[in-house]
Amino acid sequence: MPGLPLWLPYDLIADDGATSLRVQVKTFESPRREDRRVDPTYAWTLKRGRSADVTQRYHRDDIEVFALVALDVRKICFQRPGCPGYDVDTKVRLLPFVFTREDITENSLARCLAELA
């Protein structure tokens, strides 16, 4: 389509008729130990690009929400860029217990929407 950039910094747009959100989806298969940490964690790298020489950070103006997907338990934790848990705005780690909450998907999305209001 003419006028659209070849690459966009988000994966999808969520629209409820009143609000549109640019969402970047990140997936992680299952918790694992990283960086000599005692407890296994889910760890998402919040950068664009697949190879080390072309990765770039996301900017606050690129997206409104990250959808952090834990594939093994099929749950999503929504987080805004720059939320607690971020390591220099390029990595977020969550302990597995976060995804044991039945309402993690709904509550985390509601929290993000409240922050954007």
Phi, psi and omega per residue, in radians:
M1 nan 2.364 3.113
P2 -1.141 2.466 3.072
G3 1.568 -0.250 3.105
L4 -1.568 2.390 3.086
P5 -1.172 2.721 3.132
L6 -1.234 -0.452 -3.095
W7 -2.343 2.332 3.085
L8 -2.063 2.573 -3.073
P9 -1.413 0.153 3.132
Y10 -2.316 2.790 -3.108
D11 -1.591 -0.609 -3.105
L12 -2.672 2.864 3.056
I13 -2.030 2.166 3.066
A14 -1.709 2.265 -3.063
D15 -2.399 2.144 3.115
D16 -1.821 0.219 -3.126
G17 1.695 -0.467 3.129
A18 -1.953 -0.560 -3.064
T19 -2.347 2.448 3.030
S20 -2.008 2.352 3.120
L21 -2.143 2.346 3.006
R22 -1.541 2.120 -3.035
V23 -2.045 2.274 3.021
Q24 -1.853 2.117 -3.106
V25 -1.644 2.269 3.066
K26 -2.215 2.367 -3.113
T27 -2.082 2.659 3.061
F28 -2.504 2.311 -2.983
E29 -1.188 -0.900 -3.132
S30 -2.835 2.816 -3.116
P31 -1.103 2.538 3.044
R32 -2.642 2.821 3.105
R33 -1.368 2.366 -3.128
E34 -2.442 2.523 3.040
D35 0.932 0.720 3.099
R36 1.063 0.405 3.109
R37 -1.292 2.556 -3.104
V38 -1.213 -0.854 -3.085
D39 -1.674 2.452 3.041
P40 -1.155 2.553 3.136
T41 -2.381 2.815 2.848
Y42 -1.458 2.400 -3.116
A43 -2.437 2.042 -3.141
W44 -1.889 2.323 3.030
T45 -1.579 2.146 -3.052
L46 -1.748 1.151 3.082
K47 -2.310 2.774 3.096
R48 -1.687 2.568 3.083
G49 1.747 2.746 -3.055
R50 -1.837 -0.367 -3.129
S51 -2.000 2.710 -3.030
A52 -1.060 -0.509 -3.071
D53 -1.454 -0.146 -3.136
V54 -2.177 0.148 -3.134
T55 -1.276 2.566 3.118
Q56 -2.407 2.650 3.051
R57 -1.313 2.669 2.976
Y58 -1.405 2.536 3.056
H59 -1.804 2.682 -3.120
R60 -0.968 -0.506 -3.125
D61 -1.435 -0.134 -3.105
D62 -1.332 -0.709 -3.048
I63 -2.509 2.854 3.030
E64 -1.741 -0.569 -2.985
V65 -2.536 2.449 2.904
F66 -1.672 2.368 2.997
A67 -1.813 1.805 -3.102
L68 -1.619 1.894 -2.997
V69 -1.752 2.201 3.005
A70 -1.687 1.768 -3.014
L71 -1.114 -0.640 -3.061
D72 -1.161 -0.534 3.137
V73 -1.898 -0.026 3.090
R74 0.977 0.866 3.095
K75 -2.291 2.775 -3.108
I76 -2.178 2.398 2.975
C77 -2.020 2.044 3.125
F78 -1.522 2.375 3.095
Q79 -2.482 2.548 3.066
R80 -1.447 2.612 3.048
P81 -1.000 2.334 3.115
G82 1.523 0.170 3.113
C83 -1.268 2.827 3.067
P84 -0.976 2.530 -3.099
G85 1.843 -0.267 -3.135
Y86 -1.401 2.424 3.110
D87 -1.871 1.772 -3.111
V88 0.957 0.624 3.090
D89 1.005 0.313 3.118
T90 -2.142 -0.191 -3.124
K91 -2.544 2.481 3.031
V92 -2.259 2.387 3.115
R93 -2.134 2.367 3.078
L94 -2.273 2.421 3.067
L95 -1.293 2.624 -3.099
P96 -0.980 -0.528 -3.101
F97 -1.052 -0.434 3.119
V98 -0.996 -0.642 -3.078
F99 -1.544 0.036 3.054
T100 -1.432 -0.275 3.110
R101 -1.247 2.189 -3.110
E102 -1.019 -0.629 -3.015
D103 -1.807 0.392 -3.088
I104 -1.031 -0.727 -3.101
T105 -1.124 -0.893 -3.099
E106 -1.147 -0.783 -3.104
N107 -1.171 -0.712 -3.130
S108 -1.202 -0.623 3.075
L109 -1.173 -0.754 3.110
A110 -1.054 -0.708 3.116
R111 -1.089 -0.777 3.127
C112 -1.106 -0.755 3.129
L113 -1.111 -0.670 3.105
A114 -1.133 -0.683 3.121
E115 -1.146 -0.516 -3.118
L116 -1.473 -0.305 -3.079
A117 -1.221 nan nan
